[in-house]
Amino acid sequence: MPNYIRPVQNGACVFLTVTLADRRSQLLLHEVEALRDAIRQTQRNWPFKVNAFVVLPNHFHAVITLPAEDAAYSTRVRVIKSRFSRKFARQNLRQSHIKRSERGIWQRRFWEHHIRGPDDYAAHVRYCWNNPVKHGLVERPSDWPYSSIHRDTQRGLVPPEWTDQFARTP
């Protein structure tokens, strides 16, 4: 097993991908309110800013920024996953799940990337917005209901060319 050491940087802006264990599952769409509640509850105890977010059937992407004195993004992901998972009964667990008090809903690990500047930030925010189009779920990013693009459009943060350039072409 690899011994991966995640970077530690106070106040980091981080892009995250968190995936369900069952890649065929639609659980996150069916339980999107439970996921939103888990995130809100986590933010109360472990503050962070959600810069961009998109929920897909079996994974979510987020760009988050931590407080200036804090580097614990892994803790936040763990707490979100745990809070979400507690809403569901344990079933069909392997011994490794039982040993770790898991419910077998999430993949154990998650993918992270520390944002390295304004261009990298913009690229990862656009990635969140465009991901439903990439997966063939909608024609345009604004067609997907579970995306921060709607919030950001209302705030005037989405340049028209960003949404237009992502529209699927026949």
BADREN-739414 format. One record per residue: residue number from 0; residue in three letters; z, x, y of N, C-alpha, C, O, CB in turn. Coordinates in nm, 2 decimals, padded with zeros to 4 digits. Each point is the difference from the previous one (the first is absolute). Glycine has a CB too. Layout:
BEGIN
NODE NUM ala Z X Y Z X Y Z X Y Z X Y Z X Y
...
This chain:
BEGIN
NODE 0 met 00.00 00.08 -00.12 00.00 -00.08 00.12 00.00 00.09 00.12 00.08 00.10 00.01 00.04 -00.29 -00.13
NODE 1 pro -00.21 00.16 00.22 00.00 00.08 00.12 00.13 -00.01 00.08 00.07 -00.11 00.00 -00.32 00.07 00.01
NODE 2 asn 00.28 00.14 00.06 00.12 00.01 00.08 -00.05 -00.01 00.15 00.01 00.10 00.07 00.13 00.03 -00.24
NODE 3 tyr -00.18 -00.25 00.22 -00.05 -00.02 00.13 00.11 -00.01 00.10 00.10 -00.07 -00.02 -00.30 -00.04 -00.07
NODE 4 ile 00.19 00.19 00.19 00.10 00.00 00.11 -00.07 -00.06 00.12 -00.10 00.05 00.05 00.23 00.15 -00.14
NODE 5 arg -00.08 -00.31 00.14 -00.06 -00.07 00.12 00.04 00.07 00.12 00.11 00.06 00.01 -00.11 -00.28 -00.13
NODE 6 pro -00.09 00.22 00.22 00.04 00.06 00.13 00.12 -00.07 00.07 00.02 -00.12 -00.02 -00.26 00.20 00.05
NODE 7 val 00.31 00.00 00.05 00.11 -00.06 00.07 -00.02 00.03 00.15 -00.01 00.12 00.04 00.17 -00.08 -00.23
NODE 8 gln -00.18 -00.15 00.27 -00.03 00.02 00.14 00.07 -00.12 00.07 -00.05 -00.11 -00.01 -00.17 00.24 -00.03
NODE 9 asn 00.31 -00.10 00.13 00.07 -00.11 00.07 -00.10 -00.06 00.09 -00.09 00.06 00.06 00.30 00.06 -00.06
NODE 10 gly -00.21 -00.26 00.01 -00.08 -00.07 00.09 -00.15 -00.01 -00.04 -00.09 -00.02 00.08 00.24 00.08 00.10
NODE 11 ala -00.17 -00.03 -00.31 -00.14 00.01 -00.04 -00.07 -00.13 00.00 00.06 -00.11 -00.01 00.01 00.30 -00.14
NODE 12 cys -00.20 -00.18 00.17 -00.09 -00.12 -00.02 -00.07 00.02 -00.14 -00.06 00.11 -00.02 00.02 -00.14 00.28
NODE 13 val 00.05 -00.06 -00.35 -00.04 00.02 -00.14 -00.09 -00.12 -00.04 00.03 -00.11 00.02 00.19 00.24 -00.07
NODE 14 phe -00.32 -00.09 -00.02 -00.09 -00.10 -00.07 00.05 -00.01 -00.14 00.02 00.10 -00.07 -00.22 -00.05 00.22
NODE 15 leu 00.22 -00.18 -00.20 00.05 -00.02 -00.13 -00.09 -00.09 -00.08 -00.06 -00.09 00.05 00.29 00.12 00.03
NODE 16 thr -00.24 -00.01 -00.21 -00.06 -00.09 -00.10 00.10 -00.02 -00.11 00.05 00.09 -00.06 -00.29 -00.01 00.12
NODE 17 val 00.28 -00.21 -00.08 00.10 -00.04 -00.10 -00.07 -00.10 -00.09 -00.05 -00.10 00.05 00.25 00.15 00.11
NODE 18 thr -00.20 -00.02 -00.29 -00.08 -00.08 -00.10 00.09 -00.06 -00.11 00.10 00.06 -00.04 -00.29 00.10 00.09
NODE 19 leu 00.15 -00.28 -00.09 00.06 -00.06 -00.11 -00.03 00.07 -00.13 -00.10 00.07 -00.01 00.09 -00.29 00.13
NODE 20 ala 00.10 00.21 -00.22 -00.03 00.06 -00.13 -00.12 -00.06 -00.07 -00.07 00.07 -00.06 00.32 -00.02 00.04
NODE 21 asp -00.26 -00.18 00.03 -00.11 -00.07 -00.06 -00.11 -00.01 00.11 00.01 -00.09 00.09 00.14 -00.04 -00.25
NODE 22 arg -00.26 00.21 00.14 -00.10 00.00 00.10 -00.09 -00.13 00.00 -00.07 -00.02 00.10 00.06 00.27 -00.12
NODE 23 arg 00.03 -00.33 -00.08 -00.08 -00.13 00.00 00.08 -00.11 00.06 -00.05 -00.11 00.02 -00.06 00.18 -00.23
NODE 24 ser 00.24 -00.04 00.25 00.08 -00.11 00.05 -00.04 -00.04 00.14 -00.06 00.07 00.08 00.25 00.03 -00.21
NODE 25 gln -00.16 -00.23 00.16 -00.02 -00.06 00.13 00.14 -00.03 00.07 00.01 -00.07 00.10 -00.23 -00.03 -00.18
NODE 26 leu 00.32 00.16 00.02 00.14 -00.03 00.04 00.02 00.01 00.15 00.07 -00.08 00.06 00.01 00.16 -00.28
NODE 27 leu -00.13 00.03 00.29 00.03 00.02 00.14 -00.06 -00.12 00.09 00.06 -00.03 00.10 -00.05 00.28 -00.14
NODE 28 leu -00.12 -00.30 00.00 -00.06 -00.11 00.07 00.08 -00.13 -00.02 00.03 -00.08 00.09 -00.25 00.18 -00.11
NODE 29 his 00.26 -00.12 -00.11 00.08 -00.12 -00.03 00.14 00.00 00.06 00.06 -00.10 00.03 -00.19 00.08 -00.24
NODE 30 glu 00.18 00.14 00.23 00.14 00.02 00.05 00.00 00.08 00.13 00.09 00.08 00.03 00.00 -00.09 -00.26
NODE 31 val -00.19 -00.01 00.32 -00.01 00.07 00.12 00.12 -00.02 00.09 00.05 00.09 00.07 -00.30 -00.10 -00.08
NODE 32 glu 00.31 -00.11 00.01 00.12 -00.03 00.08 00.12 00.08 -00.05 00.08 00.05 00.08 -00.17 -00.28 -00.02
NODE 33 ala 00.10 00.24 -00.19 00.11 00.09 -00.06 -00.01 00.14 00.05 00.10 00.07 00.03 -00.09 -00.23 -00.23
NODE 34 leu -00.14 00.21 00.20 -00.02 00.14 00.04 00.03 00.01 00.15 00.07 00.10 00.04 -00.25 -00.07 -00.21
NODE 35 arg 00.14 -00.12 00.25 00.03 00.00 00.15 00.15 00.00 00.02 00.05 00.07 00.08 -00.26 -00.19 -00.03
NODE 36 asp 00.28 00.04 -00.13 00.15 -00.01 00.01 00.06 00.13 -00.03 00.09 00.05 00.06 -00.09 -00.29 -00.11
NODE 37 ala -00.05 00.30 -00.06 00.06 00.13 -00.04 -00.02 00.11 00.10 00.09 00.08 00.03 -00.14 -00.14 -00.27
NODE 38 ile -00.07 00.06 00.31 -00.02 00.09 00.11 00.09 -00.02 00.12 00.06 00.09 00.05 -00.30 -00.07 -00.13
NODE 39 arg 00.25 -00.15 00.12 00.09 -00.03 00.11 00.14 00.04 -00.03 00.07 00.05 00.09 -00.22 -00.24 -00.02
NODE 40 gln 00.20 00.15 -00.18 00.14 00.04 -00.04 00.02 00.15 00.00 00.10 00.05 00.05 -00.08 -00.26 -00.19
NODE 41 thr -00.12 00.28 00.09 00.01 00.15 00.00 00.00 00.05 00.14 00.07 00.10 00.03 -00.19 -00.09 -00.25
NODE 42 gln 00.04 -00.06 00.31 -00.01 00.05 00.13 00.14 -00.02 00.08 00.03 00.08 00.09 -00.27 -00.14 -00.09
NODE 43 arg 00.32 -00.04 -00.04 00.13 -00.02 00.06 00.09 00.12 -00.03 00.08 00.04 00.08 -00.11 -00.29 -00.10
NODE 44 asn 00.03 00.29 -00.11 00.09 00.11 -00.04 -00.06 00.14 00.02 00.07 00.10 00.02 00.03 -00.26 -00.18
NODE 45 trp -00.23 00.17 00.14 -00.08 00.12 00.01 -00.11 -00.01 00.10 -00.12 -00.02 -00.04 00.18 00.08 -00.20
NODE 46 pro -00.04 -00.06 00.37 -00.10 -00.03 00.10 -00.13 00.08 -00.02 00.01 00.12 -00.03 00.17 -00.19 00.19
NODE 47 phe -00.29 00.01 -00.13 -00.13 00.07 00.01 -00.10 -00.10 00.06 00.02 -00.12 00.00 00.03 00.26 -00.21
NODE 48 lys -00.15 -00.08 00.27 -00.10 -00.08 00.07 -00.12 -00.02 -00.09 -00.04 00.10 -00.06 00.12 -00.02 00.29
NODE 49 val -00.13 -00.20 -00.25 -00.12 -00.02 -00.08 -00.12 00.00 00.10 -00.02 -00.09 00.08 00.15 -00.05 -00.25
NODE 50 asn -00.20 00.25 00.16 -00.12 00.02 00.09 -00.12 -00.08 -00.06 -00.08 -00.05 00.08 00.17 00.28 -00.01
NODE 51 ala -00.11 -00.23 -00.20 -00.11 -00.07 -00.06 00.05 -00.04 -00.14 00.08 00.07 -00.06 -00.26 00.05 00.19
NODE 52 phe 00.13 -00.23 -00.18 00.04 -00.05 -00.13 -00.11 -00.09 -00.06 -00.06 -00.08 00.07 00.31 00.10 -00.01
NODE 53 val -00.27 -00.01 -00.19 -00.09 -00.09 -00.07 00.06 -00.02 -00.14 00.03 00.10 -00.07 -00.23 -00.03 00.21
NODE 54 val 00.20 -00.19 -00.18 00.04 -00.04 -00.14 -00.12 -00.04 -00.08 -00.07 -00.09 00.05 00.30 00.02 00.03
NODE 55 leu -00.25 00.13 -00.19 -00.11 -00.04 -00.09 00.06 -00.05 -00.13 00.12 00.00 -00.01 -00.28 00.17 00.11
NODE 56 pro 00.08 -00.22 -00.19 00.06 -00.06 -00.12 00.10 00.08 -00.08 00.11 -00.04 -00.04 -00.32 -00.08 00.02
NODE 57 asn 00.18 00.26 00.01 00.09 00.08 -00.08 00.05 00.13 00.07 00.06 00.08 -00.07 -00.19 -00.17 -00.13
NODE 58 his 00.11 00.10 00.33 00.05 00.11 00.07 00.01 -00.03 00.15 -00.06 -00.10 00.04 -00.03 00.26 -00.21
NODE 59 phe 00.16 -00.08 00.24 00.00 -00.01 00.15 -00.01 00.14 00.06 00.04 00.10 -00.06 00.09 -00.31 00.05
NODE 60 his -00.19 00.21 00.13 -00.01 00.12 00.08 00.08 -00.02 00.13 00.00 -00.12 00.05 -00.23 00.18 -00.15
NODE 61 ala 00.29 00.04 00.15 00.07 -00.01 00.12 -00.01 00.13 00.08 00.00 00.11 -00.06 00.16 -00.28 -00.04
NODE 62 val -00.16 00.16 00.23 00.03 00.11 00.08 00.13 -00.03 00.07 00.01 -00.10 00.08 -00.26 00.16 -00.04
NODE 63 ile 00.35 00.03 -00.06 00.13 -00.03 00.06 00.04 00.12 00.08 -00.04 00.12 -00.03 00.10 -00.27 -00.16
NODE 64 thr 00.03 00.13 00.29 00.06 00.11 00.07 00.15 -00.01 -00.01 00.06 -00.11 00.02 -00.26 00.11 00.14
NODE 65 leu 00.26 00.11 -00.19 00.15 00.01 -00.02 00.06 00.03 00.13 -00.06 00.05 00.10 00.03 00.02 -00.33
NODE 66 pro 00.16 -00.11 00.25 00.08 00.04 00.12 00.00 00.16 00.01 -00.01 00.07 -00.10 00.15 -00.28 00.08
NODE 67 ala -00.12 00.25 00.14 -00.01 00.14 00.04 00.10 00.09 -00.09 -00.03 00.12 -00.02 -00.04 -00.19 00.25
NODE 68 glu 00.18 00.01 -00.26 00.10 00.08 -00.07 00.00 -00.02 -00.15 00.09 00.04 -00.07 00.05 -00.05 00.27
NODE 69 asp -00.25 -00.05 -00.26 00.00 -00.04 -00.14 -00.13 00.04 -00.07 -00.11 00.00 00.06 00.26 -00.19 00.00
NODE 70 ala -00.14 00.24 -00.18 -00.11 00.04 -00.08 -00.01 -00.08 -00.13 -00.09 00.04 -00.09 00.10 00.19 00.20
NODE 71 ala 00.07 -00.33 -00.14 00.02 -00.06 -00.13 -00.10 -00.11 -00.02 00.04 -00.12 -00.03 00.20 00.18 00.04
NODE 72 tyr -00.37 -00.03 -00.01 -00.10 -00.11 -00.03 00.01 -00.04 -00.15 -00.03 -00.11 -00.04 -00.12 00.19 00.22
NODE 73 ser 00.18 00.02 -00.27 00.01 -00.03 -00.14 00.11 -00.10 -00.03 -00.02 -00.09 -00.08 -00.07 00.32 00.03
NODE 74 thr 00.20 -00.22 00.12 00.11 -00.09 -00.01 -00.05 -00.14 00.04 00.03 -00.10 -00.07 00.14 00.28 00.11
NODE 75 arg -00.24 -00.19 00.06 -00.05 -00.13 00.05 -00.09 -00.07 -00.11 00.01 -00.12 -00.03 00.00 00.20 00.27
NODE 76 val -00.10 00.00 -00.29 -00.09 -00.05 -00.11 00.08 -00.05 -00.12 -00.02 -00.11 -00.05 -00.17 00.26 00.13
NODE 77 arg 00.29 -00.07 -00.12 00.08 -00.03 -00.11 00.07 -00.14 00.02 00.01 -00.08 -00.09 00.02 00.33 00.04
NODE 78 val 00.03 -00.26 00.17 00.08 -00.12 00.04 -00.09 -00.12 00.00 00.03 -00.11 -00.05 00.13 00.25 00.18
NODE 79 ile -00.28 -00.13 -00.07 -00.10 -00.11 00.00 -00.03 -00.04 -00.14 00.00 -00.12 -00.03 -00.09 00.20 00.25
NODE 80 lys 00.05 00.01 -00.30 -00.04 -00.03 -00.14 00.12 -00.07 -00.07 -00.02 -00.09 -00.08 -00.14 00.29 00.08
NODE 81 ser 00.28 -00.15 00.02 00.12 -00.05 -00.07 00.03 -00.14 00.05 00.02 -00.09 -00.09 00.07 00.32 00.06
NODE 82 arg -00.09 -00.25 00.16 00.02 -00.14 00.05 -00.10 -00.10 -00.05 00.04 -00.11 -00.03 00.07 00.21 00.23
NODE 83 phe -00.23 -00.06 -00.20 -00.11 -00.09 -00.04 00.02 -00.03 -00.15 -00.01 -00.12 -00.04 -00.15 00.21 00.21
NODE 84 ser 00.19 00.01 -00.25 00.01 -00.01 -00.15 00.12 -00.09 -00.04 -00.01 -00.07 -00.10 -00.10 00.29 00.08
NODE 85 arg 00.21 -00.22 00.10 00.12 -00.08 -00.04 -00.03 -00.15 -00.01 00.08 -00.07 -00.05 00.06 00.25 00.16
NODE 86 lys -00.24 -00.22 -00.05 -00.04 -00.14 00.00 -00.06 -00.05 -00.13 -00.02 -00.12 -00.02 -00.01 00.14 00.27
NODE 87 phe 00.01 00.07 -00.34 -00.07 -00.03 -00.12 00.08 00.04 -00.13 00.07 00.10 00.01 -00.29 -00.07 00.11
NODE 88 ala 00.21 -00.11 -00.22 00.07 00.02 -00.12 -00.05 00.12 -00.07 -00.12 00.04 00.01 00.17 -00.28 -00.03
NODE 89 arg 00.04 00.31 -00.05 -00.04 00.12 -00.09 -00.07 -00.06 -00.12 00.05 -00.09 -00.07 00.14 00.24 00.16
NODE 90 gln -00.31 -00.09 -00.12 -00.07 -00.04 -00.12 -00.09 00.11 -00.05 -00.05 00.08 00.07 00.06 -00.32 00.00
NODE 91 asn -00.02 00.25 -00.20 -00.09 00.10 -00.07 00.02 00.14 00.05 -00.09 00.07 00.04 -00.07 -00.25 -00.07
NODE 92 leu 00.29 00.22 00.04 00.03 00.14 00.05 00.00 00.10 -00.11 00.04 -00.02 -00.11 00.10 -00.08 00.29
NODE 93 arg -00.19 00.22 -00.15 00.01 00.11 -00.08 00.14 00.07 00.01 00.07 -00.03 00.10 -00.32 00.07 -00.09
NODE 94 gln 00.29 00.04 -00.10 00.13 00.07 00.01 00.01 00.08 00.13 00.11 00.00 00.06 -00.10 00.01 -00.31
NODE 95 ser -00.12 00.05 00.29 00.01 00.08 00.13 00.03 -00.09 00.12 00.06 00.04 00.09 -00.23 00.12 -00.19
NODE 96 his 00.12 -00.29 00.10 00.04 -00.09 00.11 00.15 -00.03 -00.01 00.06 00.00 00.10 -00.30 -00.10 -00.10
NODE 97 ile 00.28 00.07 -00.12 00.14 -00.04 -00.01 00.09 00.12 00.04 00.10 -00.02 00.07 -00.16 -00.14 -00.26
NODE 98 lys 00.03 00.28 00.15 00.08 00.12 00.03 00.01 00.01 00.15 00.10 00.05 00.05 -00.17 00.06 -00.26
NODE 99 arg -00.03 -00.14 00.29 -00.01 00.02 00.14 00.04 -00.13 00.08 -00.01 00.00 00.12 -00.16 00.18 -00.15
NODE 100 ser 00.21 -00.28 -00.04 00.03 -00.13 00.06 -00.12 -00.06 00.08 00.02 -00.06 00.10 00.22 00.13 -00.09
NODE 101 glu -00.36 -00.05 -00.07 -00.12 -00.05 00.06 -00.04 -00.13 -00.06 00.05 -00.04 -00.11 -00.13 00.27 00.16
NODE 102 arg -00.01 -00.30 00.02 -00.05 -00.13 -00.05 -00.15 00.01 -00.05 -00.06 -00.09 -00.05 00.22 -00.03 00.20
NODE 103 gly -00.21 00.24 -00.13 -00.14 00.03 -00.05 -00.11 -00.06 00.08 -00.11 -00.02 -00.04 00.21 00.03 -00.18
NODE 104 ile -00.07 -00.05 00.35 -00.09 -00.06 00.08 -00.09 00.10 00.07 -00.12 -00.02 00.01 00.28 -00.17 00.03
NODE 105 trp -00.10 00.29 00.01 -00.07 00.10 00.08 -00.03 00.13 -00.08 00.06 00.03 -00.09 00.05 -00.12 00.30
NODE 106 gln -00.22 00.16 -00.17 -00.02 00.14 -00.04 00.12 00.08 00.05 00.05 -00.03 00.11 -00.31 00.01 -00.12
NODE 107 arg 00.31 00.11 -00.07 00.11 00.08 00.05 -00.02 00.08 00.13 00.09 00.00 00.08 -00.02 00.01 -00.32
NODE 108 arg -00.18 00.04 00.25 -00.02 00.09 00.12 -00.09 -00.08 00.10 -00.05 -00.11 -00.03 00.07 00.32 -00.11
NODE 109 phe -00.03 -00.15 00.25 -00.09 -00.06 00.10 -00.08 00.12 00.07 00.05 00.12 -00.01 00.11 -00.32 00.05
NODE 110 trp -00.26 00.17 00.03 -00.08 00.10 00.06 00.03 00.00 00.15 00.02 -00.10 00.06 -00.20 00.08 -00.23
NODE 111 glu 00.20 00.15 00.23 00.03 00.01 00.14 -00.08 00.11 00.06 -00.05 00.09 -00.06 00.28 -00.17 00.02
NODE 112 his -00.26 00.06 00.17 -00.07 00.10 00.08 00.06 00.00 00.14 00.01 -00.10 00.06 -00.23 00.07 -00.20
NODE 113 his 00.27 00.15 00.18 00.05 00.01 00.14 -00.12 00.00 00.10 -00.09 00.08 -00.02 00.30 00.05 -00.07
NODE 114 ile -00.20 -00.21 00.19 -00.11 -00.01 00.10 00.01 00.13 00.08 00.10 00.04 00.04 -00.09 -00.30 -00.03
NODE 115 arg -00.13 00.31 00.02 -00.01 00.13 00.06 -00.06 00.00 00.14 -00.05 00.10 00.05 00.02 -00.01 -00.28
NODE 116 gly 00.03 -00.21 00.29 -00.06 00.00 00.14 -00.06 -00.13 00.03 -00.01 -00.09 -00.09 -00.02 00.33 00.09
NODE 117 pro -00.02 -00.26 00.12 -00.06 -00.13 00.04 -00.12 -00.05 -00.08 -00.01 -00.11 -00.04 00.09 00.16 00.26
NODE 118 asp -00.17 00.05 -00.26 -00.12 -00.04 -00.07 00.04 -00.04 -00.15 -00.05 -00.09 -00.05 -00.09 00.25 00.19
NODE 119 asp 00.24 -00.09 -00.19 00.05 -00.03 -00.14 00.07 -00.13 00.00 -00.02 -00.08 -00.09 00.04 00.33 00.04
NODE 120 tyr 00.06 -00.28 00.16 00.06 -00.12 00.01 -00.10 -00.12 00.01 00.01 -00.10 -00.08 00.18 00.22 00.20
NODE 121 ala -00.29 -00.11 -00.04 -00.10 -00.10 00.02 -00.07 -00.02 -00.13 -00.03 -00.12 -00.04 00.00 00.17 00.28
NODE 122 ala 00.00 00.05 -00.32 -00.07 -00.01 -00.12 00.08 -00.08 -00.11 -00.06 -00.08 -00.07 -00.06 00.30 00.12
NODE 123 his 00.25 -00.19 -00.05 00.08 -00.07 -00.10 00.03 -00.14 00.04 00.02 -00.09 -00.09 00.08 00.31 00.03
NODE 124 val -00.09 -00.25 00.19 00.02 -00.14 00.04 -00.13 -00.08 -00.04 00.01 -00.11 -00.05 00.15 00.18 00.24
NODE 125 arg -00.28 -00.01 -00.16 -00.12 -00.07 -00.03 -00.01 -00.01 -00.15 -00.06 -00.10 -00.05 -00.05 00.20 00.25
NODE 126 tyr 00.16 00.00 -00.28 -00.01 -00.01 -00.15 00.08 -00.13 -00.04 -00.05 -00.07 -00.09 00.03 00.32 00.07
NODE 127 cys 00.14 -00.27 00.08 00.08 -00.12 -00.04 -00.08 -00.12 00.03 -00.01 -00.09 -00.08 00.22 00.21 00.13
NODE 128 trp -00.27 -00.13 00.07 -00.07 -00.12 00.04 -00.12 -00.02 -00.09 -00.03 -00.12 -00.03 00.10 00.16 00.27
NODE 129 asn -00.14 00.06 -00.28 -00.13 -00.01 -00.07 00.02 -00.01 -00.15 -00.09 -00.04 -00.07 -00.02 00.17 00.25
NODE 130 asn 00.23 -00.11 -00.23 00.02 00.01 -00.15 -00.04 -00.13 -00.07 -00.06 00.01 -00.11 00.24 00.15 00.15
NODE 131 pro -00.15 -00.28 00.01 -00.05 -00.12 -00.06 -00.15 -00.01 -00.01 -00.06 -00.06 -00.10 00.26 -00.06 00.18
NODE 132 val -00.27 00.17 00.02 -00.15 00.00 -00.01 -00.04 00.10 -00.11 -00.09 -00.03 -00.07 00.07 -00.03 00.32
NODE 133 lys 00.08 00.18 -00.25 -00.03 00.10 -00.10 00.01 -00.05 -00.14 -00.08 00.03 -00.09 00.16 00.14 00.25
NODE 134 his 00.02 -00.26 -00.18 00.02 -00.05 -00.14 -00.08 -00.13 -00.02 00.02 -00.06 -00.11 00.21 00.16 00.12
NODE 135 gly -00.31 -00.14 00.08 -00.09 -00.11 -00.02 00.07 -00.14 00.01 -00.05 -00.10 -00.05 -00.08 00.25 -00.09
NODE 136 leu 00.25 -00.15 00.21 00.08 -00.12 00.01 -00.05 -00.09 00.11 00.01 -00.12 00.00 00.18 00.24 -00.10
NODE 137 val -00.24 -00.06 00.21 -00.05 -00.07 00.12 -00.12 00.07 00.05 -00.03 00.11 -00.03 00.26 -00.20 00.08
NODE 138 glu -00.30 00.02 00.05 -00.12 00.06 00.06 00.04 00.09 00.12 -00.06 00.10 00.03 -00.07 -00.30 -00.10
NODE 139 arg 00.24 00.15 00.14 00.04 00.07 00.12 00.15 00.02 00.00 00.07 -00.08 -00.06 -00.26 -00.01 00.19
NODE 140 pro 00.25 00.20 -00.08 00.14 00.02 00.00 00.08 -00.12 00.06 00.11 -00.03 -00.06 -00.15 00.28 00.08
NODE 141 ser -00.01 -00.31 00.08 00.07 -00.11 00.06 00.01 -00.13 -00.09 00.07 -00.09 00.03 -00.14 00.18 00.19
NODE 142 asp -00.01 -00.09 -00.33 00.00 -00.11 -00.09 00.12 00.01 -00.10 00.03 -00.10 -00.06 -00.28 00.09 00.08
NODE 143 trp 00.31 00.12 -00.03 00.11 00.02 -00.09 00.13 -00.04 00.06 00.04 00.05 00.11 -00.16 00.13 -00.22
NODE 144 pro 00.20 -00.28 00.06 00.12 -00.05 00.07 00.12 00.09 -00.01 00.09 -00.01 00.08 -00.18 -00.21 -00.13
NODE 145 tyr 00.09 00.32 -00.04 00.12 00.08 -00.02 -00.02 00.14 00.06 00.02 00.10 -00.07 00.03 -00.23 -00.14
NODE 146 ser -00.08 00.14 00.33 -00.03 00.12 00.07 00.05 00.00 00.14 00.01 -00.10 00.07 -00.21 00.13 -00.21
NODE 147 ser 00.25 00.09 00.18 00.05 00.02 00.14 -00.11 -00.01 00.10 00.02 00.00 00.12 00.16 00.14 -00.21
NODE 148 ile -00.31 -00.15 00.05 -00.11 00.00 00.09 00.02 -00.13 00.09 -00.04 00.01 00.12 -00.11 00.11 -00.28
NODE 149 his 00.20 -00.23 00.11 00.02 -00.12 00.08 00.10 00.03 00.11 -00.02 -00.04 00.12 -00.03 -00.10 -00.32
NODE 150 arg 00.17 00.20 00.17 00.10 00.03 00.10 -00.06 00.09 00.10 00.02 -00.01 00.12 00.16 -00.01 -00.29
NODE 151 asp -00.25 00.13 00.13 -00.06 00.10 00.09 -00.11 -00.06 00.09 -00.02 00.04 00.11 00.08 00.13 -00.28
NODE 152 thr -00.14 -00.27 00.12 -00.10 -00.06 00.08 00.07 -00.08 00.11 -00.05 00.00 00.11 -00.11 -00.01 -00.31
NODE 153 gln 00.26 -00.06 00.17 00.08 -00.08 00.10 00.06 00.09 00.11 00.01 -00.04 00.11 00.04 -00.13 -00.29
NODE 154 arg -00.02 00.29 00.14 00.06 00.10 00.09 -00.11 00.08 00.08 00.04 00.08 00.08 00.16 -00.07 -00.23
NODE 155 gly -00.32 -00.04 00.12 -00.11 00.07 00.06 -00.02 00.14 -00.04 -00.05 00.09 00.07 00.09 -00.23 00.12
NODE 156 leu 00.00 00.17 -00.32 00.00 00.14 -00.05 -00.12 00.03 -00.09 -00.02 00.11 -00.05 00.26 -00.11 00.07
NODE 157 val -00.32 -00.11 -00.04 -00.12 00.02 -00.09 -00.12 00.00 00.08 -00.05 -00.10 00.05 00.17 -00.01 -00.24
NODE 158 pro -00.19 00.23 00.21 -00.12 00.00 00.07 -00.11 -00.08 -00.08 00.00 00.01 -00.13 00.06 00.22 00.23
NODE 159 pro -00.14 -00.31 -00.03 -00.10 -00.08 -00.07 -00.09 00.08 -00.10 -00.04 -00.05 -00.11 00.04 -00.10 00.31
NODE 160 glu -00.03 00.28 -00.16 -00.09 00.07 -00.09 00.07 00.04 -00.14 -00.07 00.02 -00.10 -00.04 00.07 00.31
NODE 161 trp 00.24 -00.09 -00.21 00.07 00.03 -00.12 -00.01 -00.12 -00.10 -00.02 00.02 -00.12 00.18 00.12 00.24
NODE 162 thr -00.15 -00.26 -00.07 -00.02 -00.11 -00.09 -00.14 -00.03 -00.04 -00.04 -00.03 -00.12 00.24 -00.07 00.22
NODE 163 asp -00.29 00.12 00.00 -00.15 -00.02 -00.03 -00.05 00.10 -00.10 -00.09 -00.03 -00.08 00.06 -00.07 00.31
NODE 164 gln 00.07 00.23 -00.22 -00.06 00.10 -00.08 00.04 -00.01 -00.15 -00.07 00.05 -00.08 00.08 00.10 00.28
NODE 165 phe 00.09 -00.23 -00.22 00.05 -00.02 -00.14 -00.06 -00.11 -00.07 00.02 -00.02 -00.12 00.19 00.12 00.18
NODE 166 ala -00.28 -00.19 00.01 -00.06 -00.12 -00.06 -00.09 00.05 -00.12 -00.08 00.09 00.02 00.10 -00.23 00.20
NODE 167 arg -00.01 00.07 -00.33 -00.09 00.03 -00.11 -00.15 -00.03 00.04 -00.02 -00.10 00.06 00.21 00.05 -00.23
NODE 168 thr -00.27 00.14 00.13 -00.14 -00.03 00.02 -00.07 -00.03 -00.13 00.03 00.06 -00.10 -00.03 00.10 00.30
NODE 169 pro -00.09 -00.26 -00.20 -00.06 -00.04 -00.13 -00.09 00.10 -00.06 -00.06 -00.02 -00.10 00.07 -00.21 00.18
